[in-house]
Amino acid sequence: MEKACRIRLLGPARVLGADGAGPVMMSGTRQRVLLAALALRPGRPVPVPDLVSALWGDEPPDSVHNALQVHVSGLRKVLEPLGFPIVRDGATYTLACGISDVDVAMFEALVTRAQSLLRSAAPDQALEVLERAFTLAAGPLLAGLDLTAWLEQARRAIAERHVAARRDHVIALFRSGRAERAVEEARSLVADDPLDEASWSRLMAAQYHAGQPGAALETFHQARRTLLDELGVEPSPELSALQRDILNHRLPSPVTPPTLQGASLPTGDLIGRDDLVARVLSAVGSHRLVTLHGLGGVGKSALCVAVVDRLKAAGRRVATTEFMQVSTPRDALESWCRALQLPIGDGDPTQTIARTGPCVLVADNAEQFDGFADLALALLSAAPEATVLVTARQPVGIGPEAAIVVPPLPSDPSGPSAAEELFLRHCRRARPGIDLEDSRDDIRELCRLSGGLPLAIELLAARIRVSSPVRLVEQLRRSPEALAALTTDRDPRRSIPAVVEWAANGCSREARMLLRALAEATGLVSGRLVDSLSRSPHALMELVDAGLVTGPTDSDHFLVLPPVAQALGDSDGPTRDALLDAVTDLVRPPDGSQPSVRALLDDESAVLRAVTLSCEAGHPGVLLPWLEPFWLATARVREGIRVLRGAVESAHPDDRVALQVSLGLLAILTGEGDADALEGSLREAETTPWHHSRLVVEGWCSVGGLHAAALRPEEVTRCAQEATTAAGHDPVLRALALGCSAAAADAAGDTEHAVDLGFRSVAELRRHGDPQDLVVALGRLVEPLVRLGRVAQARVSVDEMLELSARHPMGMGAVAVSAEAAVVELAEGGAAASIGMATTVLAKLDEVGCRTRHEVVALRCIALAHTQLGRPGLGARFLGAADEVAHRAGRHPEEPGALMFESTLAALRAAPEFAENRLIGRSDPDGVVQRWLAAIANA
């Protein structure tokens, strides 16, 4: 007698006693929702964020973790006496129950069993199992509760599964000879959802098999009219093909063969896997157990098909068993025997296979069978000439296994790729004759967003029937989670969240925690940071084996695929804090050495971006003061100011001072620098652990730079001395302080000494510094060298800057490179090239909303270049704009930079149109820049 499900979620939520007595009713709405959220994953861990989302949606209470514990405690008091304890493990809760205890889970299991029976040509048994499943569907999930976003989504998923089961019921009816009942059931399906093509196809097939081909054809025309009227689309190729089969009486008999002759994998042309096929064939030739593993939907079975085809073409004996269809080891062994045309008797089928000689036994979806490792080990021991080829989510883990991870398809935003080819193939099946040639860029972006995962590509391409690539891109940019919501019409469980959840549940708790942390960074993460995030040496290997993480790349980086990250949803506070702590350890080493943010930019830019935007208030003060170089190198100054301002109030007093210094440094780049305020913060920092830090040295150098622009050499010298004191014995910091001393000498008129100090600073930074520091120091040399007439040396400095910027992320440093290149081009007589470089500076500053000294340099270069090209009127406007911008920034009109190219300046000032046009430029410098950028853009 079948055990009754004691946890009832379909209809009103209730739990039966051990003897079937009861039921025990739930006392409140949230208690019932919590029961459902746990019981829908029987015996599996449910992360805290999922429970919070189910209970409170997007509006959790302030003390959400305490509130959750209260609700869990209340539910535990109800369930534990009934034999269903709730177990907490870190940031997850598990309801200790089995599938047979929960009506929804049992419904799912029975429907899956019925599908296997249909594939195994047992429609009568499938019919019996489905009708048992329908008796469990007593109503909607948690009937009587007000609809919430979580409950709506959960009800929809169950309803879709119920509809899929009804479609299977139609198939079971007409395959078992009950055609009239099949027609009635199919009509009911169509009435419930007239836009569901799968239901129309079931009705057409049922009518045909009931001896009503004319009615089946009329049904097709009715379906076509409905789809055109409601959606404006033609029927799918599959429905049209069914119509042609009915017209030509080619529809096969519904009665399928009575025995399973060994499953056959789905066929189809393989895209982008030639090298992998060759690798698998090589492994099959040298290993007795070969496992193709990876995330569901990545194409393991399709790859296996190609390998099997090659093996058969080479004369190898191959037998395939689909392990979703077997219940016992003997079922699997007998399926292989049938495929090899071996006799099946009462004896041991393992020995029958052993006696047949060399063969390849394919086990598709082996993870569906709990005892597969034991089965494979026994088979390989008994049959020394047999090779087992497996597709599974993870390696089998026995003997000398050749475990080959199946990666996503490569995608390329700049050109054709395997992912793009697969997307186009699916699109042409969905809409035959569609022309997508003008949508290549959008298709490549969709392939990037899909992560190259074939399942995600298929789901996106299916939307082309009612959408377009550009609309899909726009939708996913607005709502990235939309990809995770897509399913196929054939099986609502075949979705990104389903395959991700299945894969993640097969991993250890430590691996799942690592996965959530890595998913916070929407980009590559270095192996070094992964090691900092996880204390388990096996966690990363588990995630790679499961296909949830790809890597390592040649540069030792790893990546969580975008659709996987979206399916995981938002991380919780502890996950973000763990990521923040790991990055902080890398940025601020425990040995007290100077921070390495600049050196980390190549490795960790995605992670740095994630932690600065997602870490909780109160925590970022530990890390953010170190990140000023990060915002400079990524040209995200305004964002840095916003994040820093938000962290100031909640930071520790010592860190608050450092945050204020960082704010002062970034404010200079927006034209809002205040030398007195920044110096005040630096004075406060003298009594904190930050006193001898890079941050303070940069702060004094920046205050010195403001004084240098105002032509106050004594103040610059004082700042250089403060910077030198703060630098201590650190060679990089002393080199930065040397740069400040060079600015002091230049402001005092001793250009030769300024250049000498500048070269010393560059020499030290070449030995000890990083590329960004070196670019700044080289840039500081260019203008003094040009004023001294040493243009060739200035060119050498600019060329080195250009080389560095080509190899490293520069951000705001790229502005300095272009500005100094504009100066050298002008000095060499390349007026047009100088205008181009200077315009690049203005465009970049306009894009990021910054006003640096390089804006003045660029405006002056454009002014003088126009003069050299015989356009003094335009030159005068740009000079006027430069003078006004310099004035607003507190720069002295006779600062050293204003005195370059004296002969060209004199010619410009002597032009008749000079005064009038200079006045126009001074009155509206922003207008001059915007009109110029617009003219260049439209040229």
TORZA-221300 format. One record per residue (C-alpha): residue in one letter; z, x, y. Coordinates in steps of 0.05 Angstrom, whole numbers, plus 5000, padded with zeros to 4 digits. Each point is the difference from the previous one (the first is absolute). Layout:
N
AZXY
...
This chain:
939
M500050005000
E498050285067
K505850195046
A500549565063
C499350345067
R506849985033
I498050225070
R495749445029
L496450145065
L494349504993
G502649365031
P507250025027
A503450674986
R505149974944
V503050424944
L501849734931
G506150224960
A499550434938
D499949394954
G495049635043
A505549635036
G500149915074
P496250095043
V503950405051
M497049835068
M499550505056
S504349865062
G495750225058
T492950135022
R500750765005
Q503650034933
R494149654967
V494950455036
L503950624978
L500149754928
A492549905003
A498650685032
L503950344944
A497849564942
L492650055016
R500750734978
P504449914938
G503650634979
R496350415054
P502950315063
V498749635065
P500450445063
V504849775055
P494349925052
D496649494954
L506549604994
V501150035075
S492949765012
A501049424952
L506649785031
W498650105074
G492750155010
D498750375065
E506749815031
P505650344959
P507149985029
D502950615035
S504450184940
V494749844950
H502650454944
N507049695004
A496949305000
L495850164939
Q506150264963
V503649355015
H494349594971
V499450454939
S507549954987
G499749255003
L494149964952
R503350504954
K506149544993
V495449444976
L495650414953
E504750504967
P504049474962
L493349744974
G498150694973
F495450235056
P503250585038
I496950285064
V499750764999
R499650435063
D496650684997
G499450345067
A495649585045
T497949514944
Y503049404963
T498249794929
L501349334967
A501650184928
C495849494963
G493749974958
I493349685010
S501849444952
D506049825043
V495949825062
D495149415001
V495150335049
A499950664960
M499249624935
F494449605029
E496550645020
A501150314931
L497349394964
V493849975044
T498750744988
R500949894925
A495049425002
Q494950445035
S500750514944
L499049454948
L493749765036
R497350714999
S501950054927
A496049374983
A506149564986
P498949415047
D504549514960
Q505850485005
A498550135074
L500049255012
E506849934968
V502950585040
L497249745066
E502849304988
R506950324987
A499250375066
F498349365038
T506549684976
L503850535039
A496349835065
A504949455022
G498350055074
P499150495057
L504450615006
L506949815028
A498149285012
G503649675058
L500950625043
D497050065069
L493850444999
T500850725024
A494850555002
W502750324936
L500649344963
E493049795022
Q497150664973
A503949954935
R498049274989
R492750175015
A500050564949
I502949554945
A495349435019
E494050474994
R502450244933
H500849274978
V492849855022
A497650614961
A503749744938
R496749325008
R493250345002
D501750364935
H502349324973
V493049735012
I496950584963
A504949914942
L498349264997
F492450074994
R500550614954
S504349604953
G495149425000
R503649545049
A494349975050
E501649325030
R507150215017
A497250655028
V495549605048
E505849575023
E504550615013
A494450365037
R498649395044
S507450005018
L499650745019
V494049885046
A503349405033
D506150425015
D496050575032
P492649855014
L498950705028
D502150364936
E493550234966
A503850194936
S501949274991
W492849775012
S497650494948
R505149744949
L497649295013
M492750194991
A501450374935
A504349434973
Q494649495016
Y494650424967
H504250094937
A501549245000
G492549884995
Q499149835074
P495250555027
G497249535053
A507049865026
A501550755000
L493850135044
E502049435047
T506950315004
F496850665023
H496349655056
Q506449645021
A503650675001
R494550315042
R500249435051
T507550065005
L499950755011
L494549955052
D503349435037
E507050305000
L498850765001
G492750085019
V498850444938
E495649944939
P503250004930
S501850674971
P495250384955
E504549834940
L499649245013
S492450045012
A499250404935
L503949464963
Q495149475028
R494150414974
D503250074932
I501049254996
L492849875022
N497450474947
H505149784947
R502550714994
L507449855005
P503250274936
S503849574952
P507249895021
V502250164929
T501350754998
P500350444938
P506349914959
T502150724996
L501050565051
Q495150564984
G503350515046
A500249885074
S494450255045
L501550265069
P496449705060
T493450335015
G496650195065
D497050595035
L505350515020
I499950275071
G502550675023
R503250214934
D495050494969
D504550605005
L505949614973
V495949744941
A498250724982
R507350215005
V502349444954
L494550154949
S502250725000
A507249794989
V498049544943
G496650594967
S506250455005
H506149534996
R502049464951
L503549565052
V496649895067
T503149525051
L496449745062
H505649775045
G500849745070
L501249395043
G497549334976
G493249855030
V498150735008
G494549964947
K503150284936
S496649514954
A493350085035
L500550764992
C501849904927
V493749574990
A495750575025
V503550504955
V499349544939
D492549915014
R499150755002
L503950104936
K496049474963
A493550305027
A502350664970
G501049684932
R507649965001
R503549424965
V504049615053
A504549394993
T503249635059
T506249565001
E502449615061
F507650064996
M501149375042
Q497749634938
V504450314946
S507149814981
T501750504945
P498050714980
R496349704940
D495949555047
A497650625037
L498550404938
E496249434968
S495949905064
W497950734997
C498349924926
R495649405014
A496350375055
L498850594952
Q497949494946
L505550244954
P503049554946
I506549645017
G504649854943
D507449984987
G500850755005
D501750445059
P494249985051
T502350685026
Q497950314934
T493449625002
I498550325067
A502350684976
R495149984942
T494049835044
G499550695031
P498550195072
C500449415049
V502149835071
L505049425007
V500149705069
A506549655023
D498649615064
N506049785042
A504850354952
E505949885046
Q499849264981
F502750194931
D507350245000
G499650424937
F493450355015
A502950715001
D502949924930
L493649694975
A495750575028
L504750534972
A499949704931
L492449915001
L498650715024
S504750284947
A496749614944
A492850065022
P498750735019
E492649885016
A501249425047
T500250065076
V503449475043
L497249845069
V504949595042
T499749635066
A506949875028
R504050005065
Q503650644980
P499350554947
V502349844930
G504550615001
I499450264929
G497250634968
P494450425030
E497549435043
A494250105050
A502349555056
I494549885052
V501649625062
V494549545025
P499850075076
P497249505050
L492750075019
P498650495056
S498249705068
D496950355060
P500349715070
S494150435022
G495149864943
P498349664934
S505250024944
A501549714932
A504849505030
E494649765048
E495049934943
L504849584960
F501649565060
L492649885012
R498949834927
H505549475001
C497349725066
R493149914971
R502949634941
A504049555046
R494149875048
P493250204968
G495150255052
I505250155053
D498050565049
L505950455018
E496250605027
D502749895071
S507149944974
R500750694968
D505550245048
D504249384988
I498950054925
R502450725001
E506249795038
L501349454948
C499250534945
R505150445036
L504949415006
S499049854926
G502150714983
G493950034954
L503749564950
P494549614962
L504249374996
A501250005075
I492650125012
E498249424954
L505049545036
L497350185069
A492749944979
A501349314972
R501749775071
I492950165022
R498049324975
V503649685059
S500950595047
S496850655024
P502150734999
V501650025075
R504349374994
L503750284940
V501550655037
E502649615060
Q504349574955
L503150604964
R501350365065
R503749395026
S503649864935
P499850604951
E504149594951
A494149534991
L497050464947
A506249934957
A499249245002
L493049994968
T499149804927
T494149854956
D497949294981
R500250204927
D507350204998
P504849915058
R504450554970
R494450505009
S502250225069
I502450645034
P507449795001
A499749824926
V497250674977
V504650385048
E506249634976
W498150104927
A499050755011
A506250095042
N504549634950
G497850504948
C502850575042
S507250245007
R504449785058
E499450695031
A492449964998
R500049305031
M504450255057
L495450595011
L493949535000
R503049575055
A501650615043
L493050284992
A496949335016
E503350035069
A495050555019
T493149715005
G496750664984
L500750654962
V506950274983
S501250734982
G503050214933
R505550355039
L502249345032
V499549644933
D504950514971
S504749865058
L499749254987
S501650004926
R505250364960
S496649804935
P494950524975
H496349454962
A499549455053
L493550245031
M496850124933
E501749284980
L496649735062
V493850434991
D499549814926
A500549265019
G494550085052
L504649765056
V499450685035
T493850445000
G500150765005
P501150565007
T494350185046
D497750725008
S505250065056
D505649724956
H500349315032
F501149324969
L498049305021
V502349284987
L493649595001
P499749515059
P499749384957
V505950244959
A504150125063
Q498249315026
A501949684933
L506950345004
G501449655066
D504950235053
S505150534981
D507449915010
G504750395045
P502450494946
T492850184982
R498350155072
D506450405008
A498450414939
L493150175028
L503150165068
D505250464968
A494750374960
V495650115061
T506050225041
D501750524949
L493050285005
V499849975076
R507050275011
P501450484944
P507350044976
D500350745014
G499749865075
S493150335010
Q495349735052
P496449354983
S493350024967
V496949355024
R493750335026
A498950364933
L501249344964
L494849615039
D494450184951
D504449804941
E504149415023
S496649645058
A499849344962
V507450054983
L502150215071
R496249405027
A503549544951
V507150245013
T499449985076
L497749284997
S504349704945
C506850354998
E505849555020
A503350035069
G505850485001
H497150504950
P493950295036
G504250425048
V500850514944
L492550114994
L496449785062
P501950585047
W496150464954
L493749585003
E497550135070
P494850494971
F497849454951
W498449515056
L496350555038
A496050224940
T498049284984
A498949805073
R504949424995
V504250155061
R501149285022
E502249804930
G504850594999
I503149785066
R500949294975
V503350234935
L504650495036
R502249495051
G501749514945
A504350534965
V503950285060
E505549485003
S501850004926
A499650754989
H506050484993
P501950295069
D497550694981
D493449724975
R499549545061
V499550615045
A494550284957
L496349335002
Q500450015076
V497050705001
S494449774954
L498849405046
G499750475060
L494950454966
L495449414981
A500849685068
I496850615032
L493749844961
T499649305029
G500650245072
E507249755004
G503550674992
D506550115038
A502250735004
D507049835024
A501349484946
L497450454945
E504250595025
G506149545000
S498949844927
L499050734984
R506650175033
E503549474958
A496850304938
E503550675013
T506449724970
T496649714938
P497250304936
W493149945031
H501250555052
H496250544963
S494549554974
R492549995010
L500849345036
V504350315055
V495450605007
E494049545008
G504049595050
W501350605045
C492850234994
S497749305021
V504749975060
G497350695019
G492949724994
L501649445049
H502950515049
A493950454991
A495349435019
A504149905063
L499550755015
R507550154994
P499950684965
E507550125006
E501549354963
V494950184947
T503350684990
R506849664993
C497249534947
A496950584963
Q506850344998
E503349364973
A494549944947
T501150734979
T507549894993
A499049384958
A494850354957
G505150514975
H496750484950
D494949514972
P493150335009
V496249355008
L504849725052
R500050675038
A492449985000
L500349305031
A504950255053
L495150585014
G494849475017
C504749715052
S501050695030
A492450075004
A499749345039
A505450275048
A495950645013
D493749595012
A503649545049
A502550625036
G492950255007
D500550574950
T494249784956
E499350684965
H507349974977
A499149274980
V494250194955
D503950584969
L505849544983
G495149484974
F496850504952
R506950214975
S501849274987
V493449904962
A501250634958
E506949754978
L497549314984
R494350284958
R505350344958
H505449474997
G497649355032
D495849414979
P493049795022
Q502349495052
D504550515035
L494450514998
V495049535032
V504749865058
A501250745011
L492650174997
G498549435049
R505050285049
L496050655002
V493249705016
E500649825074
P503550645022
L494750414963
V494449615035
R503250115068
L500350754984
G492649994982
R501550154927
V495749434975
A498150344934
Q507350044981
A501049285020
R494149814954
V503350374942
S506449595011
V496149345004
D496150164936
E506550134963
M502849345026
L493749644976
E500650324932
L507349804993
S498749295022
A494549934947
R505050184945
H506449665023
P502049335031
M500850115074
G500649335034
M502050165072
G498550734984
A492749804994
V500349785073
A502150705020
V494450314957
S494649575034
A502950115070
E500250764993
A493150004968
A497449625061
V502850555045
V496650564961
E493349624995
L500249925076
A501650745009
E494150194955
G495249565039
G499749434950
A501249435050
A497349454954
A504250254940
S506050035046
I499049275020
G499649804927
M506550364981
A503649735062
T497749294986
T502950064929
V506750165032
L499749395046
A498049544943
K505650244954
L505349945054
D497549315017
E500349804927
V507250224989
G502549815070
C502250705022
R499550395066
T500750754987
R498250595044
H493650044959
E497649375035
V500050385066
V496450604967
A494749534971
L498849645066
R499350665037
C495150274948
I495749375006
A500250055076
L497850735001
A494949914944
H496649435039
T499950465060
Q496650554960
L494949494976
G498349795072
R504149365002
P505350155054
G501249275017
L502249854928
G503850664998
A503849825063
R502349344969
F502750354938
L503450535043
G503349455040
A502349664937
A502750674974
D503950125065
E503149304998
V502050054927
A503150695013
H503649725061
R503049424961
A502450494947
G503550445052
R495150574993
H499350485059
P493049995032
E499850764996
E502450074928
P496250574964
G495549514962
A497449705065
L497350675023
M495050144944
F492650045016
E501150115075
S492650095016
T498149344968
L505849665035
A497850275066
A492949754989
L502649314982
R504449965062
A494250205044
A495649434974
P498749455053
E502149444953
F506450354979
A505249675044
E497749284989
N499450074924
R506550394993
L503549435036
I497049494951
G502550424941
R507050075030
S500649255014
D498349794929
P500550574949
D500849534941
G493849625020
V496050655004
V502250184929
Q498749314971
R493249935032
W498050694974
L502449854929
A496349335001
A493650345024
I500550524945
A501349474947
N493949605022
A495450605009
